[in-house]
Amino acid sequence: MAQTMPAPALRPMLPADVPVLAAIFVASIEELTGDDYSEAQQIAWADAADDEEKFGARLTGELTLVATLQGSPVGFASLKGANLIDMLYVHPSATGQGVATTLCDALEKLAGARGTKTLTVEASDTAERFFAKRGYVATQRNSVTVGDEWLPNTTMTKTLSAGGAA
């Protein structure tokens, strides 16, 4: 008999979460983006978590939610301002368990409840497929400088209904 996986739970980020969220950020980049980014690009991208104080300040300066499975953090997402999904990262061991979907659903509902009509994300090439399946539409291709590397991403938008997701 197949055992069902527990649903991810959500909670607000706590300052004590910063080290584990930094580790999730790095593991996600190192293990999940290799088909879309070179090793040098991955290293430059993951270096953003090297300064945990700065990384933590970024997270606490935004509305950041933490997804947990059986009480352990396995992913996080942040809403910058009223209408930008700034970060969405899931630990590689928790992919395929609904973590990213649960996080994105929550951010869409929160943004919609605040009156946001359109939600935007600058999706990595790895995440672009996930957001497209959720109804986000590519509006612009970008190339951003991270350290000495150029990383491509795509600006995507989704029109929200009055109560959240369309």
Secondary structure, DSSP 4 states (H G I P E B T S, - for coil): -PPPPPPPEEEE--GGGHHHHHHHHHHHHHHHSTTTS-HHHHHHHHGGGSSHHHHHHHHHTSEEEEEEETTEEEEEEEEETTTEEEEEEE-GGGTTTTHHHHHHHHHHHHHHHTT-SEEEEEEETTTHHHHHHTT-EEEEEEEEEETTEEEEEEEEEEE-BTTB--
